[in-house]
Amino acid sequence: MKAQKMFTYMLWLVCLMASPTVVQAHGGYHSHKTKKTLREWRFKDHQAVKGWFVLCKNNQVWIEQTNGNIVTKPLNEFSTSDVAFVLARQAKTRRLNQKLLQKTLEKKASQKKTQKKNAGITSFFYAYRVAILYGLLALLAAALGAVAYQYIRAERLRKAATGVSLVLFLVLLGACKKSEEVTTQELLSFTTTAATVQAAFAPYTKVTTSADANYVYVSSDQIPEHEMMKGITAWIAQVPTPQVLKDDAKWSIPLSAKYAESPISLKDNFQRGAVAIAANGIPIFNPLNASGLVSNEIGELDAFGGHSGRADDYHYHTAPLHLEATSGTQPIAYAFDGFAIYGSKEPDGSTMATLDEYQGHLGSDNVYHYHGTTTYPYVMSAMRGEVTLEGTAPQNQISPQPSAIPIRQGDPHAINGDNLVITSVIEKTAKNGYVLSYTIGGVAGSVDYSWDTSGTYTFIFKDVDGKTTTETWKR
């Protein structure tokens, strides 16, 4: 009996010591409960039902009737007032979820900062508590051993009784800790399907995509189906040419995105390479050029926000908002942290909601996305998701990233002067080249360039002083 009493006392003491750890380990994210509103829903076919709003996903609305049945109808079949109600409820849900997520992120950052600041004190008290806990566990093991020796005759069963008790207790602690890690991981990470990402590129015939378990790969010749270069007044004499990427590489969009604890600013980084890929296959670069200036504010870009770089590669430095006309409610681009970029509307067609400091927010699906705008920073101010960097800031870039193969080596043929403006870029009838026309002080000049099947490029420069120069390059 004395052994049994000792066993009981020890078990209670250990449980009291361990219980705070177990309770704390189950902390996590809990969603808000939205108050239900009973209303009469009217449809465009003049029918009506009474019920509660459940959810709206992919423009399908679920209504729970008073008899418990569920009615599902497309959003565009509801009356104007009902559509307004659904959109307002979605907006409210987004705000609540965004606040909850932001609080969780702030709490996590604060905890990390506090833990780092008090690392020495925390380690001491943790070690002290662990020592006591394991000391008590050792005493419990001894008590269990004594009880087992007195009441259990078989030696194997005596050993098993003590071992199983200890193992079960430690597994309980480990399982609770693991539960917390999974909950946090799910809250901060987002995974999409390859089909969802590829659907954004489907409307554009000059783009091809493929996928594996981790990425969607995008390739194109980087020549858009709109006018290029017209209106540029700050020009480095580069021209748009079809691109061949080194090692036949492709642009990579990760299927899993994760919030970065410290989002990386575009103001101080990414002045090399692209940060996103437009749905028409054109890369999107930092709105700042390699000198740290806003390209769109100094005359470097055409009406579509693009120009040609050092490799005679056409790319954007602003969001391709013109693609909304073709893309509809699909993303107009994808950032290389895995988050989608939309235009002036939300994915459900509603007016763009308030943006955060990174120029994005949570959507109705509780997945983060960016929005392009007509003012700086145009696409995003920082990469909200985690990315891998290569190089030294600010001349660093996201990895993996393909490299262009320049056609012309060294500095291009010099074309400069006051009041320069590019007036047109016209494709040749044979579709093997272009004629770029410009004026300097009202005097006309041009660059006539073409290529053949062997990869030989011929450039004919007609300068404003009347001089003609021909250059031949091999890719």
N, C-alpha and C positions, 0 to 999 in steps of 0.2 A: 504493500500500500504506500509506503514511503516513496518508493521508486515511481509509482504512478503519480503521486502528488507532485513530485519534483518535475516529472515530465510535463504535467499540465501547466505548472507555473512557467517553465521555460518556454513552452509553446506560446503562451499568451504574451510573454515579454518580447519574443522575437516578432510576433505579429504586430505589436504596437510600434516597434522600431521600423518595421518594413512598410507599414501601411501608408505613411505620407508619400513615400516614393511611388507606390503603386497608383495612388490617386492622382498625383501630379502627372504621371506618364500618360494619362488618358486625355490630357488637354488637347483641344484641336479646334477645327473650324465647324461652326454651326450656322446653318442658313436661317435667315429671317422668315418668320411665318407671315405671309401676306393676308390681311383681313379680306374675307370674301364679301362681295357685294352681289346680292340677288338683283337681277335686272331682266327686263324683257328684251330679247335680241330679235331684231327685224332684219330680214334678208331682202335682196333686190327682187326676188320672185314673190314678194308680199307675204310670205310665211313668217311665223314668229314662234319663238320658244322662250320659256322662262328658265333661268338657270344661272350658274356661277361660272365665271371665267376660270379656266384651268391653266392653259398655256397657249402660246403661239410659237410655232417652229416651222421654218421653211414655208412661211406664209399660209400655214394651216392652223386654224383656231379650234381648240377643244373647249366645249361647253358641257358642264355637268348639269343635267336637268334635275328638277326637284324630286323626280322619281328614281334618281340614281343613274339613269342612262346617260351615255356620253354621245354628244353630237359633234361631228367634225366637218368643218366647211372651210373652203379657201377664204382668206381675208377679204378679197375683192368682191365676194358675194354678200358681204354685210352692208348695212346702211352706213351712211357717212358718220353719224354720231357713234355707232358701234366701232367703226374703224378708229375713230379718234380715241375712244375709250381704251381699245387694245394697245394702240401705240403709246398712250400715256402710261398704261400699266407696265409695258415693256421698258419704257424709259425709267420709271420708278425702280423697277427691278434691277436694271443696269446700275443705277446710282447706288442702290443698297449694296449690291455685290461688290461694286468698285470700292465703296467705303470699307466694307468688311475686309477685302483683300488688302487695301492700303494699310489698314490698322494692323493686320497680321504681319505685313512686310515691315512696318515701322517697329512693331513689337520685337520681331526677330532681329532687326538691325540694332535696336536698343539693348536687347539681351546679349548680343554678340559683343557690343562695345563695352558693356558692363563686365562681362566675363573676362574680356581682355584686360580691362583696367584693374580688376581685382583678382587676377590670375593666381597670385601668390596666396592671398587669403583663402580663396575658394579651394585651392589645392590642399591647403592645410586642413580646413574643416572637412573637406571631402575624405581625405585620408583618415582623419580622426574618426569620422562616422563609419567609414568602411571597416576600420580596425575594430570598433565596438561591435558592429553588426556581425562581422565574421568571427569575432570572439564568442559572441552569443551563439552563433551557428555551431561553433566548435563544442560549446557546452551542451547545446541541444543534441548534437551528434553523440556526445558522451552519455547523455541521459537516455537517448534512444537505445544506445548500445547496452546500457545497464538493464533497461526494461526488457530488451530483446533477450539478453542473457538469462534473465530470471524467468520469463514466461514462454520463450520459444526455445524448444530443445534442439531443433536442427540448426547446425552451424551456418549453412548456406542461407537459410531464412533470416537468421539473426543479422548477417551482413547485408542482405537485400533490404531489410526494413530500414536500416539507417541510410543506406545509399539512395534508395528511391525517394525518401522524404527530402533529402537535401537537393537532389536533382530536380524534383518537381517544384520546389520553392524557387530555385534559381531560374528555371525555365519560365516561371510566372513573371518574374521581374524582367527577364529578357524579352518576353513576348509583348509586355506592355510598352517597353521602350521602342520596340520595332514598330508597334502600332502607331506611335507618335510620329516616327520618321516617315512612314508611308503616307500618313495623312498630310504632313507638311509637304512632302514631295509631290503628291497629287495636286495640291493647291497651287504650287508654283510652277508646274510643268503642264505643257499642252501638246497633244499629239493629234495630227490630222492624217487623213488617208492620201495616198498618191493621187487617186481619182479626183479628190476635191481640189487639189492644187492644179492638176493638169487641166481641169475644166476651165480655169481662168485663161489658159492659152489657146483653147480650142477654137475660138472665133477667128484666129489669125493664121492664115494659110501658109505664111512664110516661116512659121515657128514649128519645130518638132520637139517633142518631149519623150523622156523615158524615165524609168524609176527603178530603185531597188528598195531594200528594207529601210534605208536611212535617208535617202535623198530623192528629189525629183530633179532631173537634169534637163536643161533648156539649151537649145542651139538655134541659131539663125545666122544669116549673113550680115546682120546688123545694118541693113538698109531698110528704113521704114517705108510705108506706102503713102507718105505725105511729103510735101515740099520740104527741102532741106536748105539750110544756111542763109536763106533770103533775109535781109535786114540786118545782118551782123555788121557791126562797125569797128569792133576790136578783133583783129584776125591775125593768126600766126601762119597764114598761107598753107594750111592743111586742108585737104579735101576729103569728101566721103568716098570710101571704096568698100567693096565686099570684103568681109573679114575671114581670115583663116587663123584659127587659134592654135597656139603651140601645142604639139602632141595631141591634136584633135580633141582638146579639152572642152568641157561644157560648163555652163553656169549651174551652180548647185544650190538647191533650196532644201534645208533640213526639214524633215517631217516632224521632228520633235523640237519644240521651242521651250526654253526655260527662262524665267525672269532672271536678269542679272542683278546681283546684290548692289552693284555700283554701275549703273548704265554708263556706257562710254560716249562722251560728247563728240558730235561731228565737228564742233568748233575747234577742237584741239587734236583731232585724229582723222584718219581715213582720207588724207589728201592724195593718196594713191589708190588706184583701183576703184571698183564699183561697190556700192552699198546695197543695191537692189537690182532686180531685173523687171522691166516692164512687160506687160502681157503680150506686146507685139515683138518681143525678143530683143529690145534695145536696152543696154545696161543703163543704170541710173547712178551717176556719180555724186559726190558731195557737192552741195550748192556752193561751197568755197573752192576756188581753184588752187593750184599748187602754190600760189603766192599768198593764200589766205584771204583773197578778195571774193566777194559775192559775184559770181560770173554773170548773173542776170542783171546786175546793177551797173556793169561797166561795158555793156554792149557786146559781150562775147557770144550771146545765144540768139537763135532764131525765134520765130513766133511759137514754136513747139517746145522751146526750152532746151534745144540741142545744138551741138556743133561737133566738129571733127577734132580729135586729139592728135598727139604726136605720131601715132601709128596710122594716121589717115582713117581713124575709126570714129564713126558717128556714135554719139551717146548723149544722154540727157543729163542736165544738172538741176532740173526741177521735176515736179510730179507730172506725169503725162495725163493731165486732166482731160485732154481731147479724146482719150480712149473710152471715156464714159459712154459716148454715143454708140459704141460698138459693144463694150463689155457689159452694159446694163448694170445689174446688181452684183456682178462678179467683181473680184478685185482687179484693179488696173495694174497692179504690180505685186511682187513679193520681195520683202527685205531678206537679206541673207542671215538674219537671226531666226527666220522661220515664220515671222508674222506677216499677215497680208496687209496690203495698202489699198484703201478705197479712195474714191473721189469725194465729191461734195455731198453724197448721200450715204446713209447707213445701208447695210446689206439688205434690209427689208424695204428699202425705198424711202424711208422716212428722212426728215431733215437731220443733218449731221449733228450729233450731240456734242456737248462741251468736251474739249480736248484737254488732256493733262499736259504737264511740262515737256513731255517727250513727243507731243503731237499725236497722241493716240488715246485709246481707252478700251474698256471691256465692251464686247458686243452683247447682243441679246442671248448668244450662246455661251456667255461667260468665257469667251476666248478673246485675248487682246488683239487689236489691230490698229494700224496707223491710218491717217487721212492726209491726202495731198491738199495743199492750199495754194492760193495765188500770191501769197506773201511769204517772206523768209520765215522759217527755214524750208518751206516748200514741201518737203517730204517727211522728215523727222529731225528733231534736234539732238537726239541721242539714240543709240541702239538699246532698246528696252530689253531685248533678249541677250543671252550669252553668245559671244562670238570668239573665235580664235584669231589673234593678231599676229602679223609678221612685220618686221621692220620697226623703226624708231619713230615715235610721235614727233611732229604731226604727219610725217611722211611714211605712215604705216598703212596697212590694208588688211582686209578680212581674208582669212585662209580657210578652206581652199578657194583659189581664184585662178581662172585661166589667164594666160598672157597672150596679147596680140603679137603678130609678127610684122614689124614695120616693113614697108616696101622701100621707102627712101631712107638712106643712111645719112647721118649728119644733119645740119641745118637745112631747112627747105629753101627753095628759091625765094629770095627776098622780095616781098611785096608790101610796101608801106607808104604812108603819106597822109596828109591832113584830109579830113572829110572823106575817108574811105567808107564805102558801103557795098555789100554784096547784093546784087540786083536779081540774080536767078541762078539756079542749077538745073540744067535741062538734060535729061537722059537721051543718049543717041538712039537712033532708030534700030540699030543692030543690037542694042541693049548690052554693049560691051564697053561703055564709058559714058562720060558726062562732059558738058561744057559749062564751066562756072564763069559767070560774068560779074564784073564789079566796076565801080567808078572811083576815082580819086580826084576830088575837086571838080567833079563833073566830067572828067575825061575817062573814056572807057578802056578797060583792059579785060583779059580773059585767061583762063587756064583750060586748055582742051586736052583731056586725058582719056586713055583707053587701054585695054589689056587684051591679050590673046590667050588661047588655050594652053600655051606653054608656061604661062605665068609671067610673061614679059609685059611691063607697063611703059607706055610712052606718054610723056608730058610735054605739051607745047605751050610755052608761056608767051603771051603777047602783052608786053608792058605798056603803061600809059605813055611812055616816051617813044613808042613805035618800034622798040627792039623786040625781036623774036628769039627765044631760046628753046632748044629741044633737049630733053633728058630721057634716057632709057634706063629702067631699073628692072631687076629680076627678083621676084619674091623668093 
